[in-house]
Amino acid sequence: MGWQTRHDGNKRVGMMEKIQQKLSEPTGDVVTDAARSTFVEKLRELNAALESGDSESASELRDDLKDLRSELGNIRSFGR
């Protein structure tokens, strides 16, 4: 693994950790917290797939995350 690849991987892991930390903070709303928990779990799975080079799983997980991100946006827009 070259320096640039290691650097990009470290940057990705750092970003994922920040996102996971932010989404792990409870909001007080059960529906929102459950959706966030699912999102964090999918992020962890995506990170593992990327680290192992499993591009097929990574692609599927990205699609799942896209859907979950939309769901989280819908939850917020309805004042939950």
Distance bins in CASP14 RR format, pairs under 12 A and 6 or more apart:
PFRMAT RR
TARGET T0000
AUTHOR 0000-0000-0000
RMODE 2
METHOD distances of the structure
MODEL  1
1 7 0 0 0 0 0 1 0 0 0 0 0
1 8 0 0 0 0 1 0 0 0 0 0 0
1 9 0 0 0 0 1 0 0 0 0 0 0
1 10 0 0 0 0 0 1 0 0 0 0 0
1 51 0 0 0 0 0 1 0 0 0 0 0
1 53 0 0 0 0 0 1 0 0 0 0 0
2 8 0 0 0 0 1 0 0 0 0 0 0
2 9 0 0 0 0 0 1 0 0 0 0 0
2 10 0 0 0 0 0 1 0 0 0 0 0
3 9 0 0 0 0 0 1 0 0 0 0 0
3 10 0 0 0 0 0 1 0 0 0 0 0
4 10 0 0 0 0 0 1 0 0 0 0 0
4 11 0 0 0 0 0 1 0 0 0 0 0
5 11 0 0 0 0 0 1 0 0 0 0 0
5 12 0 0 0 0 0 1 0 0 0 0 0
5 50 0 0 0 0 0 1 0 0 0 0 0
5 51 0 0 0 0 0 1 0 0 0 0 0
5 53 0 0 0 0 0 1 0 0 0 0 0
6 12 0 0 0 0 0 1 0 0 0 0 0
6 13 0 0 0 0 0 1 0 0 0 0 0
6 51 0 0 0 0 0 1 0 0 0 0 0
7 13 0 0 0 0 0 1 0 0 0 0 0
7 14 0 0 0 0 0 1 0 0 0 0 0
8 14 0 0 0 0 0 1 0 0 0 0 0
8 15 0 0 0 0 0 1 0 0 0 0 0
8 50 0 0 0 0 0 1 0 0 0 0 0
9 15 0 0 0 0 1 0 0 0 0 0 0
9 16 0 0 0 0 1 0 0 0 0 0 0
9 17 0 0 0 0 0 1 0 0 0 0 0
9 47 0 0 0 0 1 0 0 0 0 0 0
9 50 0 0 0 0 1 0 0 0 0 0 0
9 51 0 0 0 0 1 0 0 0 0 0 0
9 53 0 0 0 0 0 1 0 0 0 0 0
10 16 0 0 0 0 0 1 0 0 0 0 0
10 17 0 0 0 0 0 1 0 0 0 0 0
10 47 0 0 0 0 0 1 0 0 0 0 0
10 51 0 0 0 0 0 1 0 0 0 0 0
11 17 0 0 0 0 0 1 0 0 0 0 0
11 18 0 0 0 0 0 1 0 0 0 0 0
12 18 0 0 0 0 0 1 0 0 0 0 0
12 19 0 0 0 0 0 1 0 0 0 0 0
12 43 0 0 0 0 0 1 0 0 0 0 0
12 46 0 0 0 0 1 0 0 0 0 0 0
12 47 1 0 0 1 0 0 0 0 0 0 0
12 49 0 0 0 0 0 1 0 0 0 0 0
12 50 1 0 0 1 0 0 0 0 0 0 0
12 51 0 0 0 0 1 0 0 0 0 0 0
12 58 0 0 0 0 0 1 0 0 0 0 0
13 19 0 0 0 0 0 1 0 0 0 0 0
13 20 0 0 0 0 0 1 0 0 0 0 0
13 43 0 0 0 0 0 1 0 0 0 0 0
13 44 0 0 0 0 0 1 0 0 0 0 0
13 46 0 0 0 0 0 1 0 0 0 0 0
13 47 1 0 0 1 0 0 0 0 0 0 0
13 48 0 0 0 0 0 1 0 0 0 0 0
13 50 0 0 0 0 1 0 0 0 0 0 0
13 51 0 0 0 0 1 0 0 0 0 0 0
14 20 0 0 0 0 1 0 0 0 0 0 0
14 21 0 0 0 0 1 0 0 0 0 0 0
14 43 0 0 0 0 0 1 0 0 0 0 0
14 47 0 0 0 0 1 0 0 0 0 0 0
15 21 0 0 0 0 0 1 0 0 0 0 0
15 22 0 0 0 0 0 1 0 0 0 0 0
15 43 0 0 0 0 1 0 0 0 0 0 0
15 46 0 0 0 0 0 1 0 0 0 0 0
15 47 0 0 0 0 0 1 0 0 0 0 0
15 50 0 0 0 0 0 1 0 0 0 0 0
16 22 0 0 0 0 0 1 0 0 0 0 0
16 23 0 0 0 0 0 1 0 0 0 0 0
16 39 0 0 0 0 0 1 0 0 0 0 0
16 40 0 0 0 0 1 0 0 0 0 0 0
16 42 0 0 0 0 0 1 0 0 0 0 0
16 43 1 0 1 0 0 0 0 0 0 0 0
16 44 1 0 0 1 0 0 0 0 0 0 0
16 45 0 0 0 0 0 1 0 0 0 0 0
16 46 1 0 0 1 0 0 0 0 0 0 0
16 47 1 0 1 0 0 0 0 0 0 0 0
16 48 0 0 0 0 0 1 0 0 0 0 0
16 50 0 0 0 0 1 0 0 0 0 0 0
16 51 0 0 0 0 0 1 0 0 0 0 0
16 61 0 0 0 0 0 1 0 0 0 0 0
16 65 0 0 0 0 0 1 0 0 0 0 0
17 23 0 0 0 0 0 1 0 0 0 0 0
17 24 0 0 0 0 0 1 0 0 0 0 0
17 40 0 0 0 0 0 1 0 0 0 0 0
17 43 0 0 0 0 1 0 0 0 0 0 0
17 44 0 0 0 0 0 1 0 0 0 0 0
17 47 0 0 0 0 1 0 0 0 0 0 0
18 24 0 0 0 0 0 1 0 0 0 0 0
18 25 0 0 0 0 0 1 0 0 0 0 0
18 40 0 0 0 0 0 1 0 0 0 0 0
18 43 0 0 0 0 0 1 0 0 0 0 0
19 25 0 0 0 0 0 1 0 0 0 0 0
19 36 0 0 0 0 0 1 0 0 0 0 0
19 39 0 0 0 0 1 0 0 0 0 0 0
19 40 1 0 0 1 0 0 0 0 0 0 0
19 42 0 0 0 0 0 1 0 0 0 0 0
19 43 1 0 0 1 0 0 0 0 0 0 0
19 44 0 0 0 0 0 1 0 0 0 0 0
19 46 0 0 0 0 0 1 0 0 0 0 0
19 47 0 0 0 0 0 1 0 0 0 0 0
19 65 0 0 0 0 0 1 0 0 0 0 0
19 69 0 0 0 0 0 1 0 0 0 0 0
19 72 0 0 0 0 0 1 0 0 0 0 0
20 36 0 0 0 0 1 0 0 0 0 0 0
20 37 0 0 0 0 0 1 0 0 0 0 0
20 39 0 0 0 0 1 0 0 0 0 0 0
20 40 1 0 1 0 0 0 0 0 0 0 0
20 41 0 0 0 0 1 0 0 0 0 0 0
20 42 0 0 0 0 0 1 0 0 0 0 0
20 43 1 0 1 0 0 0 0 0 0 0 0
20 44 1 0 0 1 0 0 0 0 0 0 0
20 45 0 0 0 0 0 1 0 0 0 0 0
20 46 0 0 0 0 0 1 0 0 0 0 0
20 47 0 0 0 0 1 0 0 0 0 0 0
21 36 0 0 0 0 0 1 0 0 0 0 0
21 40 0 0 0 0 1 0 0 0 0 0 0
21 43 0 0 0 0 0 1 0 0 0 0 0
22 36 0 0 0 0 1 0 0 0 0 0 0
22 39 0 0 0 0 0 1 0 0 0 0 0
22 40 0 0 0 0 1 0 0 0 0 0 0
22 43 0 0 0 0 0 1 0 0 0 0 0
22 72 0 0 0 0 0 1 0 0 0 0 0
23 32 0 0 0 0 1 0 0 0 0 0 0
23 33 0 0 0 0 1 0 0 0 0 0 0
23 34 0 0 0 0 0 1 0 0 0 0 0
23 35 0 0 0 0 1 0 0 0 0 0 0
23 36 1 0 1 0 0 0 0 0 0 0 0
23 37 1 0 0 1 0 0 0 0 0 0 0
23 38 0 0 0 0 1 0 0 0 0 0 0
23 39 1 0 1 0 0 0 0 0 0 0 0
23 40 1 0 1 0 0 0 0 0 0 0 0
23 41 0 0 0 0 0 1 0 0 0 0 0
23 42 0 0 0 0 0 1 0 0 0 0 0
23 43 0 0 0 0 1 0 0 0 0 0 0
23 44 0 0 0 0 0 1 0 0 0 0 0
23 65 0 0 0 0 0 1 0 0 0 0 0
23 68 0 0 0 0 0 1 0 0 0 0 0
23 69 0 0 0 0 0 1 0 0 0 0 0
23 72 0 0 0 0 1 0 0 0 0 0 0
24 33 0 0 0 0 1 0 0 0 0 0 0
24 36 1 0 0 1 0 0 0 0 0 0 0
24 37 1 0 0 1 0 0 0 0 0 0 0
24 39 0 0 0 0 0 1 0 0 0 0 0
24 40 1 0 0 1 0 0 0 0 0 0 0
24 41 0 0 0 0 0 1 0 0 0 0 0
24 43 0 0 0 0 0 1 0 0 0 0 0
24 44 0 0 0 0 0 1 0 0 0 0 0
25 32 0 0 0 0 0 1 0 0 0 0 0
25 33 0 0 0 0 1 0 0 0 0 0 0
25 36 0 0 0 0 1 0 0 0 0 0 0
25 37 0 0 0 0 0 1 0 0 0 0 0
25 40 0 0 0 0 0 1 0 0 0 0 0
26 32 0 0 0 0 1 0 0 0 0 0 0
26 33 1 0 1 0 0 0 0 0 0 0 0
26 34 0 0 0 0 0 1 0 0 0 0 0
26 36 0 0 0 0 1 0 0 0 0 0 0
26 37 0 0 0 0 1 0 0 0 0 0 0
27 33 1 0 1 0 0 0 0 0 0 0 0
27 34 0 0 0 0 0 1 0 0 0 0 0
27 35 0 0 0 0 1 0 0 0 0 0 0
27 36 1 0 0 1 0 0 0 0 0 0 0
27 37 0 0 0 0 0 1 0 0 0 0 0
27 72 0 0 0 0 0 1 0 0 0 0 0
27 75 0 0 0 0 1 0 0 0 0 0 0
27 76 0 0 0 0 1 0 0 0 0 0 0
27 79 0 0 0 0 0 1 0 0 0 0 0
27 80 0 0 0 0 1 0 0 0 0 0 0
28 34 0 0 0 0 0 1 0 0 0 0 0
28 36 0 0 0 0 0 1 0 0 0 0 0
28 80 0 0 0 0 1 0 0 0 0 0 0
29 35 0 0 0 0 1 0 0 0 0 0 0
29 36 0 0 0 0 1 0 0 0 0 0 0
29 72 0 0 0 0 0 1 0 0 0 0 0
29 75 1 0 0 1 0 0 0 0 0 0 0
29 76 0 0 0 0 1 0 0 0 0 0 0
29 78 0 0 0 0 0 1 0 0 0 0 0
29 79 0 0 0 0 1 0 0 0 0 0 0
29 80 1 0 1 0 0 0 0 0 0 0 0
30 36 0 0 0 0 0 1 0 0 0 0 0
30 37 0 0 0 0 0 1 0 0 0 0 0
30 75 0 0 0 0 0 1 0 0 0 0 0
30 80 0 0 0 0 1 0 0 0 0 0 0
31 37 0 0 0 0 0 1 0 0 0 0 0
31 38 0 0 0 0 0 1 0 0 0 0 0
31 71 0 0 0 0 1 0 0 0 0 0 0
31 72 0 0 0 0 0 1 0 0 0 0 0
31 73 0 0 0 0 0 1 0 0 0 0 0
31 74 0 0 0 0 0 1 0 0 0 0 0
31 75 1 0 0 1 0 0 0 0 0 0 0
31 76 0 0 0 0 0 1 0 0 0 0 0
31 78 0 0 0 0 1 0 0 0 0 0 0
31 79 0 0 0 0 0 1 0 0 0 0 0
31 80 1 0 1 0 0 0 0 0 0 0 0
32 38 0 0 0 0 0 1 0 0 0 0 0
32 39 0 0 0 0 0 1 0 0 0 0 0
32 68 0 0 0 0 0 1 0 0 0 0 0
32 71 0 0 0 0 1 0 0 0 0 0 0
32 72 1 0 0 1 0 0 0 0 0 0 0
32 73 0 0 0 0 1 0 0 0 0 0 0
32 74 0 0 0 0 0 1 0 0 0 0 0
32 75 1 0 1 0 0 0 0 0 0 0 0
32 76 1 0 0 1 0 0 0 0 0 0 0
32 77 0 0 0 0 0 1 0 0 0 0 0
32 78 0 0 0 0 0 1 0 0 0 0 0
32 79 0 0 0 0 1 0 0 0 0 0 0
32 80 1 0 1 0 0 0 0 0 0 0 0
33 39 0 0 0 0 0 1 0 0 0 0 0
33 40 0 0 0 0 0 1 0 0 0 0 0
33 72 0 0 0 0 0 1 0 0 0 0 0
33 75 0 0 0 0 0 1 0 0 0 0 0
33 80 0 0 0 0 0 1 0 0 0 0 0
34 40 0 0 0 0 0 1 0 0 0 0 0
34 41 0 0 0 0 0 1 0 0 0 0 0
34 68 0 0 0 0 0 1 0 0 0 0 0
34 71 0 0 0 0 0 1 0 0 0 0 0
34 72 0 0 0 0 0 1 0 0 0 0 0
34 75 0 0 0 0 1 0 0 0 0 0 0
34 80 0 0 0 0 0 1 0 0 0 0 0
35 41 0 0 0 0 0 1 0 0 0 0 0
35 42 0 0 0 0 0 1 0 0 0 0 0
35 65 0 0 0 0 0 1 0 0 0 0 0
35 67 0 0 0 0 0 1 0 0 0 0 0
35 68 1 0 0 1 0 0 0 0 0 0 0
35 69 0 0 0 0 1 0 0 0 0 0 0
35 70 0 0 0 0 0 1 0 0 0 0 0
35 71 1 0 1 0 0 0 0 0 0 0 0
35 72 1 0 1 0 0 0 0 0 0 0 0
35 73 0 0 0 0 1 0 0 0 0 0 0
35 74 0 0 0 0 1 0 0 0 0 0 0
35 75 1 0 0 1 0 0 0 0 0 0 0
35 76 0 0 0 0 1 0 0 0 0 0 0
35 80 0 0 0 0 1 0 0 0 0 0 0
36 42 0 0 0 0 0 1 0 0 0 0 0
36 43 0 0 0 0 0 1 0 0 0 0 0
36 68 0 0 0 0 1 0 0 0 0 0 0
36 69 0 0 0 0 0 1 0 0 0 0 0
36 71 0 0 0 0 0 1 0 0 0 0 0
36 72 1 0 0 1 0 0 0 0 0 0 0
36 73 0 0 0 0 0 1 0 0 0 0 0
36 75 0 0 0 0 1 0 0 0 0 0 0
36 76 0 0 0 0 0 1 0 0 0 0 0
36 80 0 0 0 0 0 1 0 0 0 0 0
37 43 0 0 0 0 0 1 0 0 0 0 0
37 44 0 0 0 0 0 1 0 0 0 0 0
37 68 0 0 0 0 0 1 0 0 0 0 0
37 72 0 0 0 0 0 1 0 0 0 0 0
38 44 0 0 0 0 0 1 0 0 0 0 0
38 45 0 0 0 0 0 1 0 0 0 0 0
38 61 0 0 0 0 0 1 0 0 0 0 0
38 64 0 0 0 0 1 0 0 0 0 0 0
38 65 0 0 0 0 1 0 0 0 0 0 0
38 67 0 0 0 0 0 1 0 0 0 0 0
38 68 1 0 0 1 0 0 0 0 0 0 0
38 69 0 0 0 0 0 1 0 0 0 0 0
38 71 0 0 0 0 1 0 0 0 0 0 0
38 72 0 0 0 0 1 0 0 0 0 0 0
38 75 0 0 0 0 0 1 0 0 0 0 0
39 45 0 0 0 0 0 1 0 0 0 0 0
39 46 0 0 0 0 0 1 0 0 0 0 0
39 61 0 0 0 0 0 1 0 0 0 0 0
39 64 0 0 0 0 1 0 0 0 0 0 0
39 65 1 0 0 1 0 0 0 0 0 0 0
39 66 0 0 0 0 0 1 0 0 0 0 0
39 67 0 0 0 0 1 0 0 0 0 0 0
39 68 1 0 1 0 0 0 0 0 0 0 0
39 69 1 0 0 1 0 0 0 0 0 0 0
39 70 0 0 0 0 0 1 0 0 0 0 0
39 71 0 0 0 0 1 0 0 0 0 0 0
39 72 1 0 0 1 0 0 0 0 0 0 0
39 73 0 0 0 0 0 1 0 0 0 0 0
39 75 0 0 0 0 0 1 0 0 0 0 0
40 46 0 0 0 0 0 1 0 0 0 0 0
40 47 0 0 0 0 0 1 0 0 0 0 0
40 65 0 0 0 0 0 1 0 0 0 0 0
40 68 0 0 0 0 1 0 0 0 0 0 0
40 72 0 0 0 0 0 1 0 0 0 0 0
41 47 0 0 0 0 0 1 0 0 0 0 0
41 48 0 0 0 0 0 1 0 0 0 0 0
41 61 0 0 0 0 0 1 0 0 0 0 0
41 64 0 0 0 0 1 0 0 0 0 0 0
41 65 0 0 0 0 0 1 0 0 0 0 0
41 68 0 0 0 0 1 0 0 0 0 0 0
42 48 0 0 0 0 0 1 0 0 0 0 0
42 49 0 0 0 0 0 1 0 0 0 0 0
42 57 0 0 0 0 0 1 0 0 0 0 0
42 58 0 0 0 0 0 1 0 0 0 0 0
42 60 0 0 0 0 1 0 0 0 0 0 0
42 61 1 0 1 0 0 0 0 0 0 0 0
42 62 0 0 0 0 1 0 0 0 0 0 0
42 63 0 0 0 0 1 0 0 0 0 0 0
42 64 1 0 1 0 0 0 0 0 0 0 0
42 65 1 0 1 0 0 0 0 0 0 0 0
42 66 0 0 0 0 0 1 0 0 0 0 0
42 67 0 0 0 0 1 0 0 0 0 0 0
42 68 1 0 0 1 0 0 0 0 0 0 0
42 69 0 0 0 0 1 0 0 0 0 0 0
42 71 0 0 0 0 0 1 0 0 0 0 0
42 72 0 0 0 0 0 1 0 0 0 0 0
43 49 0 0 0 0 0 1 0 0 0 0 0
43 50 0 0 0 0 0 1 0 0 0 0 0
43 58 0 0 0 0 0 1 0 0 0 0 0
43 61 0 0 0 0 1 0 0 0 0 0 0
43 62 0 0 0 0 0 1 0 0 0 0 0
43 64 0 0 0 0 0 1 0 0 0 0 0
43 65 1 0 0 1 0 0 0 0 0 0 0
43 68 0 0 0 0 1 0 0 0 0 0 0
43 69 0 0 0 0 0 1 0 0 0 0 0
44 50 0 0 0 0 0 1 0 0 0 0 0
44 51 0 0 0 0 0 1 0 0 0 0 0
44 61 0 0 0 0 1 0 0 0 0 0 0
44 65 0 0 0 0 0 1 0 0 0 0 0
45 51 0 0 0 0 0 1 0 0 0 0 0
45 52 0 0 0 0 0 1 0 0 0 0 0
45 54 0 0 0 0 1 0 0 0 0 0 0
45 57 1 0 0 1 0 0 0 0 0 0 0
45 58 0 0 0 0 1 0 0 0 0 0 0
45 60 0 0 0 0 1 0 0 0 0 0 0
45 61 1 0 1 0 0 0 0 0 0 0 0
45 62 0 0 0 0 0 1 0 0 0 0 0
45 64 0 0 0 0 1 0 0 0 0 0 0
45 65 0 0 0 0 1 0 0 0 0 0 0
45 68 0 0 0 0 0 1 0 0 0 0 0
46 52 0 0 0 0 0 1 0 0 0 0 0
46 53 0 0 0 0 0 1 0 0 0 0 0
46 54 0 0 0 0 1 0 0 0 0 0 0
46 55 0 0 0 0 0 1 0 0 0 0 0
46 57 0 0 0 0 1 0 0 0 0 0 0
46 58 1 0 1 0 0 0 0 0 0 0 0
46 59 0 0 0 0 1 0 0 0 0 0 0
46 60 0 0 0 0 1 0 0 0 0 0 0
46 61 1 0 1 0 0 0 0 0 0 0 0
46 62 1 0 0 1 0 0 0 0 0 0 0
46 63 0 0 0 0 0 1 0 0 0 0 0
46 64 0 0 0 0 1 0 0 0 0 0 0
46 65 1 0 0 1 0 0 0 0 0 0 0
46 66 0 0 0 0 0 1 0 0 0 0 0
46 68 0 0 0 0 0 1 0 0 0 0 0
47 53 0 0 0 0 0 1 0 0 0 0 0
47 54 0 0 0 0 0 1 0 0 0 0 0
47 57 0 0 0 0 0 1 0 0 0 0 0
47 58 0 0 0 0 1 0 0 0 0 0 0
47 61 0 0 0 0 1 0 0 0 0 0 0
47 62 0 0 0 0 0 1 0 0 0 0 0
47 65 0 0 0 0 0 1 0 0 0 0 0
48 54 0 0 0 0 1 0 0 0 0 0 0
48 57 0 0 0 0 1 0 0 0 0 0 0
48 58 0 0 0 0 1 0 0 0 0 0 0
48 61 0 0 0 0 1 0 0 0 0 0 0
49 55 1 0 0 1 0 0 0 0 0 0 0
49 56 0 0 0 0 1 0 0 0 0 0 0
49 57 1 0 1 0 0 0 0 0 0 0 0
49 58 1 0 1 0 0 0 0 0 0 0 0
49 59 0 0 0 0 1 0 0 0 0 0 0
49 60 0 0 0 0 1 0 0 0 0 0 0
49 61 1 0 1 0 0 0 0 0 0 0 0
49 62 0 0 0 0 1 0 0 0 0 0 0
49 64 0 0 0 0 0 1 0 0 0 0 0
49 65 0 0 0 0 0 1 0 0 0 0 0
50 56 0 0 0 0 0 1 0 0 0 0 0
50 57 0 0 0 0 1 0 0 0 0 0 0
50 58 1 0 1 0 0 0 0 0 0 0 0
50 59 0 0 0 0 0 1 0 0 0 0 0
50 61 0 0 0 0 1 0 0 0 0 0 0
50 62 0 0 0 0 1 0 0 0 0 0 0
51 57 0 0 0 0 0 1 0 0 0 0 0
51 58 0 0 0 0 1 0 0 0 0 0 0
52 58 0 0 0 0 1 0 0 0 0 0 0
52 61 0 0 0 0 0 1 0 0 0 0 0
53 59 0 0 0 0 0 1 0 0 0 0 0
54 60 0 0 0 0 1 0 0 0 0 0 0
54 61 0 0 0 0 1 0 0 0 0 0 0
55 61 0 0 0 0 0 1 0 0 0 0 0
55 62 0 0 0 0 0 1 0 0 0 0 0
56 62 0 0 0 0 0 1 0 0 0 0 0
56 63 0 0 0 0 0 1 0 0 0 0 0
57 63 0 0 0 0 0 1 0 0 0 0 0
57 64 0 0 0 0 0 1 0 0 0 0 0
58 64 0 0 0 0 0 1 0 0 0 0 0
58 65 0 0 0 0 0 1 0 0 0 0 0
59 65 0 0 0 0 0 1 0 0 0 0 0
59 66 0 0 0 0 0 1 0 0 0 0 0
60 66 0 0 0 0 0 1 0 0 0 0 0
60 67 0 0 0 0 0 1 0 0 0 0 0
61 67 0 0 0 0 0 1 0 0 0 0 0
61 68 0 0 0 0 0 1 0 0 0 0 0
62 68 0 0 0 0 0 1 0 0 0 0 0
62 69 0 0 0 0 0 1 0 0 0 0 0
63 69 0 0 0 0 0 1 0 0 0 0 0
63 70 0 0 0 0 0 1 0 0 0 0 0
64 70 0 0 0 0 0 1 0 0 0 0 0
64 71 0 0 0 0 0 1 0 0 0 0 0
65 71 0 0 0 0 0 1 0 0 0 0 0
65 72 0 0 0 0 0 1 0 0 0 0 0
66 72 0 0 0 0 0 1 0 0 0 0 0
66 73 0 0 0 0 0 1 0 0 0 0 0
67 73 0 0 0 0 0 1 0 0 0 0 0
67 74 0 0 0 0 0 1 0 0 0 0 0
68 74 0 0 0 0 0 1 0 0 0 0 0
68 75 0 0 0 0 0 1 0 0 0 0 0
69 75 0 0 0 0 0 1 0 0 0 0 0
69 76 0 0 0 0 0 1 0 0 0 0 0
70 76 0 0 0 0 0 1 0 0 0 0 0
70 77 0 0 0 0 0 1 0 0 0 0 0
71 77 0 0 0 0 0 1 0 0 0 0 0
71 78 0 0 0 0 0 1 0 0 0 0 0
71 80 0 0 0 0 0 1 0 0 0 0 0
72 78 0 0 0 0 0 1 0 0 0 0 0
72 80 0 0 0 0 1 0 0 0 0 0 0
73 79 0 0 0 0 0 1 0 0 0 0 0
73 80 0 0 0 0 1 0 0 0 0 0 0
74 80 0 0 0 0 1 0 0 0 0 0 0
END
